[in-house]
Amino acid sequence: MLDAAGIPHKQEIEVNTELDALQFARKVGYPLVMKVVGPVHKSDVGGVVLDVRNEETVCNEFNRLIKIPETTAVEIYPMLSGTEIFVGTSRETNFGHLVMCGLGGIFVEVLKDVQSSLSPVSCAEASEMIQRLRGYKIIKGVRGKEPVNEKLFAEIISRVSALVQAAPEIAEMDLNPLLGTATNIVAVDARIRIEKGI
């Protein structure tokens, strides 16, 4: 769905063998992130490994992770960096879809610094939403931290709006976090809930 909307997302694979993990690592390079697939609270069970930098660690961590109870596979993908941002949408009865943006990760829950607008949302409207955020200085880059590309951020907000216009059965969608830099924005995690009969 993200591909159809033109929203960049992390390149990942789920592997069931050490050999598959190694082949993916050789293909995409380092550093990598490795996570268990299956357990709901991955961090609580020791199921997340960051900054994997060599084949020995890939092998050791694959063999450790796959033995964690309820694990069905190991997800592996390139380690990304950037400012955590958020784009989401929810269908509101009698109004259509509300499209939202803000700082991502835990900041959405803790700071509740979110701007919203009814779909459709143009790139110009999306830019205004971004600039109204209380944490806008973080988006602009503060204390030597790299800024987030506002044009790309606005485009992704507008693309989410276009997606729910084309697929109104999307009841909720959260892209959280997206990792933003001055040159790129990539969705690291996405959650989409579909409701039939719309």
N, C-alpha and C positions, 0 to 999 in steps of 0.2 A: 504494500500500500504506500509506503514511504517512497519507494522507487517511482511509482505511478505519479506521485505528487511532486517529484523532483526534489525531495528532501534528503540531503546526504546523511548517511548513517554508518556506524562502525562496520568494518569488514570482520565477520566472525565465523567460527565453525564450531560445531559440536563433535567431539571425537570420543571414540570408545576404545582406542588402542594407543599405546605409546608411540608406535610408528606413525600413525596419523597425526599425532600432536607434533612430532618432530618434522614431518613433511610440511605442515602448515607453517611452523616456525621458520624453516629454511626458505619458504616462499615469501613470507611477509617481512621477516627480519625482527629485530629486537629494539626496545624492550616490549614485553608482552604482559597481558593480564590473563590469569587462569582462574576459572570459577566452576564450582560444582553446578550441575543441572539436576534439579529434583528438590532438594531441601529449600523450604520457603525462606528461612532466615540464614542466608549463606555465611554471613560474617560470624554469626553465633556458633556455627559448627566448625569454624576454621576453614571455610570453603572458598576463600578469596585470597589470591596471591598476586601482588603487584610487583612491577619492575623485574620481571623474569628476563635475564640477560644472556643465558647460554643454554646449550643443549643438555648439559648435566642437570641443571635446575628444572628444565622442561620434563625430563624423565623422572626425576625424584618427586616433583610436585604432582605430576600426572598419577603416579603410583600411590601417592598418599591420598590425593583427592578422590580417586575412584573408589577407595575403600570406605569413605565416609558413608554412614547409613543413609538410605533413601536416594543415593546418588545414582543417576541413570547414565550420565555422560559428563564430560568436562568441556566447558565452553572456553575457547581461547581466541584472543583478538589483540591487535596492536594497542599498546598503552598510549592514550591520548592525553593532552593537557590543554588547559584554557580556563576561562571564566565560566562557571556553571550558570546557564540561563534556562528558561522554561517557556514553552509554548503549549497551550492546551485549549480544549473546547468542550463545551457541554451543551446538550440540547435542552432548551427551556420551553416548557409547555406554553403554547400560544405566541411565542416570540421567535422561535428558530434557534440557531446556534449562537452561543456566546463564545467569542474567541478571546483568550487571555494570554498575557505574557508577563514575565518578571525575572528576577534572579532565581536561579535554579537550585537543585539539591535541597538541603534542609532549610535554605532561606525562604522557600515558598511557605513552609509550615511555620517557621519561627517568626519571620518578619512580616509575613502576609502582605508583601509589597508587590501587588499585582494590579495591572491595568486591564480593562476589558472593553469590548465593543461588539455589537451585534454584527453577524456576518450578513452580507459580504464586507470584507475589510480590504481596502486598497493598500498599496505600499505606502502611500502618503499618510493614510490614517494609522497604519502600523508604526510608522516613524514617530508620529505624535504620541502614540501609546508608550513607546520606549522612552521618549523624552520626559514623560510625566512620571516615570518611576522615581520613588524617593532615592533609590540606589543608582540613579542614572550616572553619578560620578564614577561608579565602579565600571559601568559599561564603557565610559569614556577613557578609562585607564587612570588609575590613581596611584601615587607613590611608586612610580616606576613599573607598575604592572601594565602588561600589554592590553590595549583596548580591544573591545569586541567590534567586529565589522558591523556597523549599524545597518548598512544597506542590505547585507545578507540576512541579518536578523529580521528586518522588516519584510524581506521577500519570503522568508519561511513562515512568518505570521500570515501573510497574504496567501501563501500556498495551502496552509492548513484551512484557512477560510474557504478557498476554492474547493478543497477536498471534501469538506462537509456539505458544500452546495451540490457537488456531484454525487455524493454518497450520504444522503440524509439519514440512513440507518445507523450511522455512527452516533451513538448516544453520548459517549465520552471519549476523549483522547488526551493523553498526557505525554509530551516529549520532555522528559525530565530525568537527568539533565541533558541539555545540549552543551557541548564544550565550544566556546567561542574564542577565537583569536582575531588578530587584525586581518588575517587573510582567509580564514575558513571557519565554518560552523558545522559540527557533526553531532547528530543525535546518538547518544550513547545508550539510552534506554527509552522504550516506548511502550505505552499501555493503551490499548484500544478496546472499547466495549461496544458491541453491536446489539441493537434491538431490532428484531424483525417486525414486519407489519406496519411499517411507516409509509 
